[in-house]
Amino acid sequence: AGAVVVFPRAAHRLRQGSLRTFWSVSEEGTRVGRSFCPACGTHLSAINTRHPEIIPIRVGVLDDPSRFRPTANLWIRSAQPWHEIDRALACFETQPAA
């Protein structure tokens, strides 16, 4: 779980270093790659083979995360009971269809 901002994949470029990617299969059968820094292990982004045109970047790794505001809540069925969901935003039980 975490806050992400979604960018067009064509607009993404890694400025330095390299990433390692751990691949798994989602509930829907889609291959999902979670990319992280091989030096410190920080989770940076994800790759979803169902939507290769976008790249979700973890907000916490951006230089200025305050520029971004949430617009939706995804996977709310998996939210912890103590997590307060902002019902003023779009809410999806799982991954929304594109």
Secondary structure, 3 states (H helix, E strand, C coil): CCCEEEEEHHHCCCCCCCCEEEEEECCCCCEEEEEECCCCCCEEEEEECCCCCEEEEEHHHCCCHHHCCCCEECCHHHCCCCCCCCCCCEECCCCCCC
